[in-house]
Amino acid sequence: MALHKENILVVDDDIHILELLSRQLKGLDYHVYKAISVKEALYILKDGVIDLLITDIQMPEVDGLQLLKYANEHYPLMPKLVVTGYPSVDGALEVIKSGAIDYLTKPFTKEELKQSVEKALYSKEEQPLSIKKQSTPDISDNRFEGMVGSSDAFQKILNIIDRVRDNRATVLITGESGTGKELVARAIHYSGKFSKGPFIAVNCGAIPENLQEAELFGYVKGAFTGANENRSGFFQAAEGGTLFLDEIGAAGLAVQTKLLRALQEKEITRVGSRKLEKVEIRIVAATNVDLLEEIKNKNFREDLYYRLTVVEINVPPLRDRKSDIPLLVEKFLRKYGVEYKDRLPRISPEALGILERYHWPGNIRELENIIQRVVIMSDGPIGIEDIPEFLKYRIDFPQKGLVPLREMEKEYIKKVLLHTKGNKTKAAEILQIDRKTLRDKLD
């Protein structure tokens, strides 16, 4: 008999099928790895060299189709074989689309298994690495410079910008850190009729509370120690244009009172002065905290909140607008490709697929940093090997929460059976129960 010793990973939540496949494959001189869940299979794929993946489809939590799609993206040359007890035409088509070489229906003979395994392994030797044609996303139709996207959420933001860009209505932009709130503020300013005026961006969280009033409204000579001359603040600097107050929730209560007056009366007073100065500016504020919660905690004025929210724009997190990721990736590839490489780098569909699946807790800012890094570190087209490790090996498993004791007990019994290679007598001894009780608990 020829010495094969290829490594085959078998994935099935049914202990008996897992042991049957293992025995038959070992009898054919293959080296077998076993996993009773997709989660266990991922650890084996990551740490070992697998020549063939054999998986069931119907499994709890995460099914075999997701495992197939994951393996097809990360290990495109590794053949995949599906075994299932639920055959259907639609199911077979879905399996083949997910990257499987063949589809084996339970029950099957050892000879049928042998033929399917050989067919899958031979296809590995004959099959060239196919690279899908990469279509370049079109980002030229966007109406506002620097903003790209095609999702419904993105279009909703553009529609609001269209309505406010030519008036001085106060706007509050909300959203998580890194979602591009300042970009929205700039789009409002530079796309409207006040674009010839200045755009002044101020991070309220970066100014110590005791200096906020002086920095925003200016001061006169002698107003405090170190005030050696009259000085204008950010409000005066933004005259005729837009003042963007980022992290508005970090403004102190004293400054909030003066901000409220500035919004109501369109006038300010410098620190140390009694003279009122008229200002003609548009205020756009932004926050990544819940201002209503801050109002409850007496950290933010309710009347100021309602003055700021004449128009409110919520910028959703990137995980809720994943259809925009290809366009954003293309934008950053152009930006950093020109800056670092004097060319436009390309990204493979498989690598892009990984970026589209990741949940992006740091939002667009995190995505931009990742693209900047891979452009610097890669010498050619960006593939899976260029993507950082923490992004690669990931499938989002559902959170189980609390489950019935019987379900936990059944999962543990399956692990013991896997350890005893399906020997129920040995398993019963380990569990200190009789065989009948073991059967009852598995039913």
Secondary structure by P-SEA (a helix, b strand, c coil): ccccccbbbbbcccaaaaaaaaaaaaaabbbbbbbccaaaaaaaaacccccbbbbbcccccccaaaaaaaaaaacccbbbbbbbccccaaaaaaaaaacccccccccccaaaaaaaaaaaaaaaaccccccccccccccccccccccccccaaaaaaaaaaaaccccccbbbbbbcccccaaaaaaaaaaacccccbbbbbbccccccccccccccccccccccccccbbbbccccccccbbbbbcccccccaaaaaaaaaaaaccccccccccbbbbbbbbbbbbbcccaaaaaaaccccaaaaaaaacbbbbbbcccccccaaaaaaaaaaaaaaaacccbbbbbcaaaaaaaaaccccccaaaaaaaaaaaaaacccccccccccccccccccccccccccaaaaaaaaaaaaaaaacccaaaaaaaacccaaaaaaaac
